[in-house]
Amino acid sequence: MSAVTRYWRDTALSRRCLWTYFNWSGANPEEKITQEGFDPDVEQMQHAMSLLIPEVRRWASVKIHVDRDPLELALELCDMAAPLLHTLSIRCSESDGVEDKFILFNDQTPALRYLRLVGVPIVWTGPLLHNLTTLHLADFEDGFGPSVEELISIITASPRLERLALDNAGISVHAAGDFNPKVIHMPHLQHVHMTRLDRDVYVWFARYMKGERVHTYIGSEFEETVAEIDVSTTCPFPNLKKLVAIHAQINTPIVREILKLCKTLTDIHFYYCSVPDDVLEELVWGPGKRRCPKLVHLKLQRCNGFSVELLKKIVLSRQANSDHSAALPLMRPPTVLKKTEVMGTSLSVSAEDLKWFGAHGVTWVDQAAMQEDTRFKEWIR
């Protein structure tokens, strides 16, 4: 705007849309250093905020991914009400994160619905955390994330919460045994992501959270979670469709209990897991083995421990014309397994096996041909 007349400059600056949406993270936050975008030092941030803060009442969507010092300066200056702000995503690009807890926008953000904080702790008891539909907390040092009690308060203050993601969220559990929470029903919750958390957080979640509409669960500590669920009672997520295991310890009893609990699963994805044959054997359809009748998509990415023959066995047992269907005509056949993907495994496979997989709709991409796991990064960040 420096190369136009004063009239056009004033006209542009007066437009609300100029101050409504801004993103300081470059084209790709995962590669911020090499991408074009606003990556300021402290002095540049001071100048930028001097222009933006007077228009804070117009802000609608703010996404900031910068280094710690300029980020702390920006957060200190965000101390006025932002009545139109509906999306707020803040991430510290340095691994040690921000060291102070902030009160953002004087806790006056009545329109805020999407909140994502990565390495940026705030005071966890304010109305900023009320009435959210998406909450994503990640990469907090111990003591900087919310306590279990504070997390309960946040969730109950957002009854229309649809997406909850907690990854290495630094949730403190030192007082977890000193209170007796009631079961929390989340009628709008649909997507849950829980990775790299303290065991007691999983225990609490398994015991007290109920989400009838949750269709996707991404997790890494299934042993602790499943152990706390009474199979005779209602499953926390009775209508779960998609289960994603990331860096998880997978064993047969755990998988058996999960499949017993989650009868509606259509998609099972394993990422960076050791998945032995006795675990995958639970997915073979046949007499006495009728788990996951609706399974249509099985994916193993960067996984090892299983055999080619066992994978073939799963695929064959879940075809429309499988031997089990012919031998047991009274047994209702499962939904046909439409998509099977094996990606980035070090398992050796012959040309004949590859031909068989191709003929039966199995996608096989070996380790050497794998591209960077951008979807995996998205999930854990």
LUMGUZA-389266 format. One record per residue (C-alpha): residue in one letter; x, y, z. Coordinates in steps of 0.02 Angstrom, whole numbers, padded with zeros to 5 digits, always signed. Layout:
REM LUMGUZA-389266
AXYZ ...
REM end
This chain:
REM LUMGUZA-389266
M+00000+00000+00000 S+00151+00115+00000 A+00145+00137-00190 V-00029+00213-00200 T-00104+00382-00160 R-00156+00432+00016 Y-00339+00414-00034 W-00322+00233-00088 R-00212+00193+00061 D-00341+00265+00181 T-00479+00174+00088 A-00389+00006+00102 L-00347+00030+00286 S-00529+00070+00324 R-00591-00094+00252 R-00641-00217+00387 C-00580-00369+00290 L-00401-00306+00299 W-00402-00328+00488 T-00511-00482+00501 Y-00397-00628+00454 F-00209-00643+00470 N-00088-00789+00472 W+00093-00772+00530 S+00158-00944+00492 G+00210-00949+00310 A+00136-01066+00181 N+00181-01222+00280 P+00204-01209+00469 E+00302-01373+00472 E+00436-01292+00364 K+00418-01113+00422 I+00603-01072+00406 T+00609-01109+00220 Q+00439-01041+00171 E+00390-00865+00127 G+00286-00782+00263 F+00295-00664+00409 D+00428-00733+00527 P+00468-00579+00633 D+00599-00537+00760 V+00548-00438+00916 E+00566-00268+00833 Q+00463-00320+00682 M+00330-00395+00793 Q+00320-00234+00894 H+00291-00135+00735 A+00162-00258+00668 M+00064-00260+00830 S+00064-00071+00839 L-00035-00074+00676 L-00149-00218+00720 I-00195-00194+00903 P-00298-00036+00872 E-00408-00143+00759 V-00423-00291+00880 R-00613-00273+00888 R-00618-00321+00703 W-00512-00478+00718 A-00601-00639+00668 S-00463-00768+00636 V-00286-00762+00704 K-00150-00892+00670 I+00025-00861+00736 H+00175-00978+00725 V+00333-00883+00771 D+00483-00894+00888 R+00465-00874+01075 D+00525-00695+01103 P+00416-00610+00971 L+00273-00724+01019 E+00281-00675+01203 L+00281-00492+01152 A+00126-00518+01044 L+00035-00611+01183 E+00074-00474+01309 L-00004-00346+01192 C-00162-00451+01164 D-00246-00383+01320 M-00402-00304+01249 A-00571-00380+01206 A-00590-00464+01035 P-00779-00482+01018 L-00779-00553+00840 L-00633-00674+00858 H-00693-00851+00816 T-00529-00940+00773 L-00367-00930+00872 S-00215-01039+00834 I-00050-01000+00922 R+00107-01105+00914 C+00282-01073+00979 S+00407-01132+00849 E+00541-01167+00981 S+00539-01335+01069 D+00547-01266+01247 G+00389-01162+01222 V+00327-01007+01312 E+00369-00998+01497 D+00231-00883+01563 K+00043-00909+01575 F-00055-00773+01487 I-00230-00703+01500 L-00273-00671+01318 F-00390-00533+01260 N-00438-00496+01440 D-00540-00658+01431 Q-00668-00568+01322 T-00690-00673+01166 P-00876-00716+01162 A-00871-00778+00981 L-00719-00894+01001 R-00755-01071+00944 Y-00588-01140+00880 L-00438-01137+00998 R-00270-01217+00961 L-00122-01189+01078 V+00045-01275+01049 G+00177-01237+01179 V+00082-01081+01232 P+00009-01096+01409 I-00131-00983+01469 V-00230-00962+01630 W-00344-01113+01615 T-00491-01049+01716 G-00554-00901+01613 P-00706-00881+01499 L-00590-00885+01347 L-00612-01074+01360 H-00802-01072+01362 N-00919-01123+01220 L-00783-01197+01109 T-00818-01319+00968 T-00635-01365+00939 L-00498-01375+01071 H-00320-01429+01030 L-00184-01424+01165 A-00008-01488+01131 D+00174-01483+01186 F+00165-01410+01361 E+00298-01433+01493 D+00239-01518+01653 G+00145-01394+01760 F+00099-01279+01615 G-00047-01378+01547 P-00216-01385+01634 S-00248-01498+01782 V-00376-01638+01766 E-00499-01530+01864 E-00470-01383+01748 L-00490-01495+01596 I-00657-01555+01663 S-00712-01374+01688 I-00658-01329+01511 I-00753-01475+01435 T-00912-01447+01536 A-00907-01261+01491 S-00910-01310+01306 P-01062-01423+01290 R-01056-01410+01099 L-00875-01467+01086 E-00851-01569+00926 R-00662-01597+00918 L-00544-01627+01064 A-00357-01653+01036 L-00233-01676+01179 D-00054-01717+01129 N+00084-01706+01260 A-00028-01577+01343 G+00062-01573+01511 I-00099-01611+01606 S-00062-01623+01791 V-00143-01764+01888 H-00070-01740+02062 A-00242-01707+02135 A-00337-01830+02027 G-00380-01940+02174 D-00451-01798+02279 F-00613-01773+02183 N-00756-01880+02120 P-00815-01814+01952 K-00980-01866+01878 V-00996-01944+01707 I-00984-01808+01575 H-01097-01830+01424 M-01035-01741+01268 P-01179-01754+01143 H-01089-01659+01003 L-00913-01731+01021 Q-00860-01818+00860 H-00670-01823+00852 V-00551-01868+00997 H-00362-01867+00990 M-00262-01921+01144 T-00075-01954+01128 R+00078-01940+01242 L-00021-01910+01401 D-00002-01967+01581 R-00083-02134+01620 D-00207-02056+01743 V-00275-01944+01606 Y-00321-02097+01502 V-00395-02179+01656 W-00505-02029+01693 F-00558-02013+01512 A-00607-02197+01499 R-00708-02190+01660 Y-00800-02026+01647 M-00818-01970+01465 K-00965-02024+01359 G-00984-01975+01178 E-01127-02052+01081 R-01075-01965+00919 V-00887-01991+00925 H-00839-02070+00759 T-00647-02052+00763 Y-00524-02092+00902 I-00336-02066+00883 G-00232-02133+01027 S-00069-02208+01085 E-00101-02286+01258 F-00236-02414+01232 E-00181-02531+01371 E-00218-02403+01507 T-00380-02346+01428 V-00455-02517+01393 A-00406-02584+01565 E-00520-02455+01646 I-00675-02495+01543 D-00798-02621+01608 V-00847-02718+01453 S-01016-02757+01530 T-01059-02572+01533 T-01088-02451+01390 C-00937-02413+01281 P-00879-02231+01300 F-00894-02215+01110 P-01028-02340+01058 N-01037-02277+00879 L-00851-02266+00843 K-00810-02285+00658 K-00625-02248+00644 L-00486-02304+00760 V-00307-02240+00735 A-00164-02309+00840 I-00002-02207+00840 H+00158-02272+00920 A+00048-02389+01021 Q+00091-02548+01113 I-00024-02674+01031 N-00057-02846+01102 T-00192-02976+01074 P-00296-02954+01235 I-00304-02766+01209 V-00358-02781+01027 R-00486-02913+01073 E-00563-02799+01204 I-00564-02650+01087 L-00652-02748+00950 K-00776-02815+01077 L-00815-02638+01135 C-00819-02555+00965 K-00938-02654+00858 T-00966-02516+00731 L-00786-02493+00671 T-00766-02468+00484 D-00585-02404+00480 I-00433-02465+00578 H-00265-02378+00552 F-00099-02424+00633 Y+00042-02297+00624 Y+00219-02337+00684 C+00161-02490+00780 S+00228-02666+00800 V+00079-02773+00749 P+00117-02959+00771 D+00018-03094+00682 D-00081-03145+00836 V-00149-02967+00843 L-00202-02962+00661 E-00274-03136+00680 E-00415-03054+00777 L-00471-02973+00613 V-00488-03138+00519 W-00673-03175+00492 G-00731-03352+00523 P-00814-03473+00644 G-00793-03403+00819 K-00710-03248+00747 R-00841-03121+00702 R-00763-02957+00753 C-00778-02793+00659 P-00918-02850+00543 K-00923-02677+00462 L-00736-02657+00428 V-00704-02584+00255 H-00531-02503+00272 L-00373-02573+00353 K-00211-02473+00348 L-00038-02516+00415 Q+00087-02375+00394 R+00269-02391+00451 C+00218-02549+00543 N+00310-02714+00563 G+00291-02881+00650 F+00157-02960+00540 S+00172-03084+00397 V+00117-03079+00216 E+00019-03240+00237 L-00083-03172+00382 L-00127-03016+00284 K-00187-03126+00140 K-00291-03225+00262 I-00381-03068+00323 V-00417-03008+00146 L-00483-03177+00088 S-00595-03202+00241 R-00681-03034+00211 Q-00723-03055+00028 A-00901-03081-00029 N-00862-03256-00096 S-00751-03313+00048 D-00744-03496+00101 H-00824-03454+00269 S-00978-03382+00183 A-01000-03539+00080 A-00966-03659+00224 L-01079-03567+00347 P-01227-03502+00248 L-01324-03460+00406 M-01186-03346+00470 R-01210-03169+00412 P-01057-03120+00309 P-00956-02965+00353 T-00952-02807+00250 V-00826-02829+00110 L-00654-02760+00153 K-00643-02633+00013 K-00476-02552+00048 T-00316-02623+00123 E-00156-02520+00128 V+00018-02570+00183 M+00138-02424+00174 G+00319-02399+00223 T+00351-02570+00296 S+00522-02653+00292 L+00438-02822+00266 S+00504-02909+00110 V+00374-02964-00016 S+00394-03065-00176 A+00339-03012-00349 E+00209-03150-00344 D+00138-03084-00180 L+00132-02908-00251 K+00035-02973-00400 W-00087-03063-00282 F-00111-02905-00179 G-00144-02803-00335 A-00275-02928-00392 H-00363-02919-00223 G-00364-02729-00203 V-00219-02715-00081 T-00107-02562-00097 W+00074-02601-00052 V+00204-02462-00044 D+00374-02515+00021 Q+00484-02413+00137 A+00596-02344+00001 A+00449-02274-00098 M+00365-02189+00050 Q+00351-02001+00047 E+00358-01894+00203 D+00215-01934+00322 T+00129-01765+00317 R-00037-01832+00381 F+00051-01913+00528 K+00134-01745+00569 E-00033-01660+00562 W-00108-01781+00686 I+00030-01773+00817 R+00052-01584+00804 
REM end
